[in-house]
């Protein structure tokens, strides 16, 4: 049974759902989130399928942002954060609209948030041979490796879009890419700015290949991610590491490397 969130025990938390051409799953995801909390912002990122109609047929009221041209997940998140702050929310949970995330796991992120209210919470997907393709696991390990190089921290699932953001600690200005890789960059910059990062295990569902809707373009997006990692490594070398040494001393680098 879903656990209902109330303003009394959770504060001002909303759920942001970016979506692009997920007309087959968006109504189900929003309905399941609504069973937990009515505080929902859906960002329709220029969908060309029946996503718009599916959202307008929902039997309850949600906040919607819609525009006609696809701008990318980073842009959609930035718009969602802007509306969340304008509506007075302090924190935002982001969840994908393709059905891979379980809305019923939202209370897991919220319990961790109660214990660590200033932290960015990452939902770590339990990836297995049965639930994901081999390339997903490789991509995640690749991303995790570079995150550690760039931040001297370890996060078990840097590609997970199931997160809780403390909006007063995480600036939407840190989203400097409009596309898929924006979430990785945001996580790195949050680490550079000394935002605590916590993890909780969440479930994941990958439908059969014939039913999956993916917007990942292997050649283009891998190139973008490689360029991003190059920029972030340079940022770490010329910004983060000097900052860490100046404010905490050389021993801080050693501790982060060997005492995580």
C-alpha positions as CSV (number, residue, x, y, z in Angstrom):
1,X,0.0,0.0,0.0
2,X,1.3,3.5,-0.9
3,X,2.4,5.8,1.9
4,X,0.7,9.2,1.8
5,X,3.0,12.2,2.3
6,X,1.6,15.1,4.2
7,X,3.0,18.7,4.6
8,X,2.9,18.1,8.3
9,X,5.5,15.4,8.4
10,X,7.4,16.0,5.2
11,X,7.7,19.8,4.8
12,X,7.4,21.3,1.3
13,X,8.4,18.5,-1.0
14,X,7.2,18.1,-4.6
15,X,7.7,15.5,-7.3
16,X,9.0,16.7,-10.7
17,X,8.4,14.4,-13.7
18,X,10.1,15.3,-16.9
19,X,8.6,13.5,-19.9
20,X,9.2,13.2,-23.6
21,X,7.1,10.9,-25.8
22,X,6.2,8.6,-22.9
23,X,2.5,8.7,-23.7
24,X,2.1,5.0,-23.0
25,X,3.4,5.3,-19.4
26,X,2.9,8.9,-18.2
27,X,-0.6,8.6,-16.9
28,X,0.2,5.5,-14.9
29,X,3.3,7.1,-13.4
30,X,1.5,10.3,-12.5
31,X,-1.4,8.4,-11.0
32,X,0.9,6.3,-8.8
33,X,2.8,9.4,-7.7
34,X,-0.5,11.1,-6.9
35,X,-1.5,8.2,-4.6
36,X,1.5,9.2,-2.5
37,X,1.5,13.0,-2.8
38,X,-0.6,15.6,-4.8
39,X,2.4,17.9,-5.1
40,X,3.3,17.1,-8.7
41,X,5.0,19.1,-11.5
42,X,5.1,17.4,-14.9
43,X,7.3,19.0,-17.5
44,X,6.3,17.9,-21.0
45,X,9.5,18.5,-23.0
46,X,8.0,19.0,-26.5
47,X,6.4,15.5,-26.8
48,X,5.1,14.7,-30.3
49,X,3.0,11.6,-29.3
50,X,-0.2,11.6,-27.2
51,X,1.5,12.7,-23.9
52,X,-0.3,16.0,-23.9
53,X,-3.7,14.3,-24.2
54,X,-2.8,11.8,-21.5
55,X,-2.0,14.5,-19.1
56,X,-5.2,16.5,-19.8
57,X,-7.3,13.4,-19.3
58,X,-6.1,12.9,-15.7
59,X,-9.0,13.0,-13.2
60,X,-7.0,15.3,-10.8
61,X,-5.2,18.6,-11.0
62,X,-1.4,18.8,-11.3
63,X,1.1,21.5,-12.2
64,X,2.1,21.3,-15.8
65,X,4.8,22.9,-17.9
66,X,4.5,22.3,-21.6
67,X,6.3,23.7,-24.7
68,X,6.3,22.7,-28.3
69,X,10.0,21.9,-29.0
70,X,12.1,19.2,-27.3
71,X,14.8,21.0,-25.4
72,X,16.3,18.0,-23.4
73,X,16.1,16.7,-19.9
74,X,18.5,19.3,-18.4
75,X,16.3,22.1,-19.7
76,X,13.2,20.3,-18.4
77,X,14.7,19.9,-15.0
78,X,15.7,23.5,-14.9
79,X,12.1,24.6,-15.7
80,X,10.8,22.2,-13.0
81,X,13.1,23.5,-10.4
82,X,12.1,27.1,-11.3
83,X,8.4,26.3,-10.8
84,X,9.0,24.4,-7.6
85,X,10.8,27.3,-6.0
86,X,8.1,29.7,-7.3
87,X,5.4,27.6,-5.7
88,X,7.3,27.6,-2.4
89,X,8.7,24.1,-2.3
90,X,11.9,23.5,-0.4
91,X,12.8,20.1,-1.9
92,X,12.0,18.2,-5.1
93,X,12.1,14.5,-6.0
94,X,12.7,13.8,-9.7
95,X,11.4,10.6,-11.2
96,X,11.5,9.3,-14.8
97,X,8.2,8.9,-16.8
98,X,9.1,5.8,-18.7
99,X,8.1,3.3,-16.0
100,X,11.6,2.2,-14.9
101,X,11.2,3.9,-11.4
102,X,8.7,2.8,-8.8
103,X,6.8,5.7,-7.4
104,X,6.1,3.5,-4.4
105,X,9.8,3.9,-3.4
106,X,9.3,7.7,-2.8
107,X,9.0,7.2,0.9
108,X,12.5,5.6,1.0
109,X,14.0,8.8,-0.3
110,X,11.9,10.8,2.1
111,X,13.0,8.8,5.2
112,X,16.6,9.4,4.2
113,X,15.7,13.1,3.7
114,X,14.3,13.3,7.2
115,X,17.6,12.0,8.6
116,X,19.7,14.2,6.3
117,X,17.6,17.3,5.3
118,X,20.4,19.2,3.7
119,X,21.6,16.2,1.5
120,X,21.0,15.4,-2.1
121,X,19.5,11.8,-2.1
122,X,20.3,9.4,-5.0
123,X,18.1,6.4,-5.6
124,X,20.5,3.6,-6.4
125,X,19.0,1.2,-8.8
126,X,19.4,-2.5,-8.1
127,X,20.8,-3.5,-11.5
128,X,20.8,-7.2,-12.2
129,X,21.4,-9.3,-15.3
130,X,17.6,-9.8,-15.5
131,X,16.6,-6.1,-15.3
132,X,19.0,-4.3,-17.5
133,X,21.1,-4.8,-20.6
134,X,24.9,-5.2,-20.2
135,X,25.5,-1.8,-21.8
136,X,23.5,-0.1,-19.0
137,X,25.7,-1.7,-16.4
138,X,28.9,-0.7,-18.2
139,X,27.7,2.9,-18.8
140,X,26.9,3.2,-15.1
141,X,30.3,1.9,-14.0
142,X,32.0,4.2,-16.5
143,X,30.1,7.2,-15.1
144,X,30.7,6.2,-11.5
145,X,34.5,6.0,-12.2
146,X,34.7,9.4,-13.6
147,X,32.6,10.9,-10.9
148,X,35.1,9.6,-8.3
149,X,38.0,11.0,-10.3
150,X,36.3,14.4,-10.5
151,X,35.0,14.7,-6.9
152,X,37.1,12.2,-4.8
153,X,33.7,10.8,-3.7
154,X,31.9,7.5,-4.5
155,X,28.3,7.2,-5.5
156,X,27.0,3.8,-6.5
157,X,24.6,5.0,-9.3
158,X,25.6,8.4,-10.8
159,X,23.2,7.9,-13.8
160,X,20.1,7.4,-11.7
161,X,17.5,10.1,-12.3
162,X,15.6,9.1,-9.2
163,X,16.8,11.8,-6.7
164,X,15.7,14.2,-4.0
165,X,17.2,17.7,-4.4
166,X,17.3,20.2,-1.6
167,X,16.4,23.2,-3.7
168,X,17.9,25.8,-1.3
169,X,21.3,24.0,-1.5
170,X,21.3,23.0,-5.2
171,X,21.1,25.8,-7.7
172,X,19.4,25.3,-11.1
173,X,22.3,27.4,-12.5
174,X,24.5,24.4,-12.0
175,X,22.6,22.7,-14.9
176,X,24.8,24.0,-17.7
177,X,23.8,21.3,-20.2
178,X,20.3,21.0,-21.6
179,X,20.5,17.3,-22.5
180,X,20.8,13.8,-20.9
181,X,24.2,14.4,-19.3
182,X,22.9,17.3,-17.3
183,X,22.1,15.2,-14.3
184,X,25.7,13.9,-14.0
185,X,27.1,17.4,-14.2
186,X,24.7,18.6,-11.5
187,X,25.8,15.8,-9.2
188,X,29.5,16.7,-9.8
189,X,29.0,20.4,-9.2
190,X,26.9,19.6,-6.0
191,X,29.9,17.6,-4.7
192,X,32.3,20.5,-5.5
193,X,30.0,22.9,-3.6
194,X,30.1,20.6,-0.5
195,X,26.5,19.3,-0.7
196,X,26.2,16.1,1.1
197,X,25.2,13.2,-1.1
198,X,23.4,10.2,0.3
199,X,22.1,7.0,-1.3
200,X,19.2,4.7,-0.8
201,X,18.4,1.5,-2.7
202,X,15.4,1.6,-5.0
203,X,13.8,-0.9,-7.4
204,X,14.0,-0.6,-11.2
205,X,12.0,-2.1,-14.0
206,X,13.2,-2.4,-17.6
207,X,10.4,-3.6,-20.0
208,X,11.2,-6.0,-22.8
209,X,13.3,-4.5,-25.6
210,X,10.3,-4.4,-28.0
211,X,8.4,-2.2,-25.5
212,X,11.1,0.1,-24.4
213,X,11.1,3.8,-25.3
214,X,14.6,5.2,-25.3
215,X,15.9,8.6,-26.4
216,X,19.6,7.7,-25.9
217,X,21.6,8.1,-29.1
218,X,24.7,6.0,-28.5
219,X,27.2,7.8,-30.8
220,X,26.0,11.3,-30.2
221,X,25.3,11.0,-26.4
222,X,28.5,9.1,-25.7
223,X,30.4,11.9,-27.4
224,X,28.6,14.5,-25.4
225,X,29.3,12.6,-22.2
226,X,33.0,12.2,-23.1
227,X,33.3,16.0,-23.7
228,X,31.5,16.7,-20.5
229,X,33.8,14.4,-18.5
230,X,36.8,16.2,-20.1
231,X,35.4,19.6,-19.0
232,X,34.6,18.3,-15.5
233,X,38.1,16.8,-15.1
234,X,39.6,20.2,-15.9
235,X,37.2,21.8,-13.5
236,X,38.3,19.4,-10.8
237,X,41.9,20.1,-11.5
238,X,41.7,23.9,-11.6
239,X,38.8,24.6,-9.3
240,X,37.8,21.8,-6.9
241,X,41.2,20.5,-5.9
242,X,42.7,23.9,-5.3
243,X,39.6,24.9,-3.3
244,X,39.8,21.7,-1.2
245,X,43.5,22.3,-0.5
246,X,43.1,26.0,0.4
247,X,40.2,25.5,2.7
248,X,41.0,22.1,4.2
249,X,44.7,21.5,3.6
250,X,46.5,18.8,1.6
251,X,45.5,16.1,4.1
252,X,41.8,16.6,3.1
253,X,42.7,15.3,-0.4
254,X,44.4,12.2,1.1
255,X,41.4,11.5,3.4
256,X,39.0,11.7,0.6
257,X,41.1,9.4,-1.5
258,X,41.8,6.7,1.1
259,X,39.2,7.1,3.8
260,X,35.9,7.3,2.0
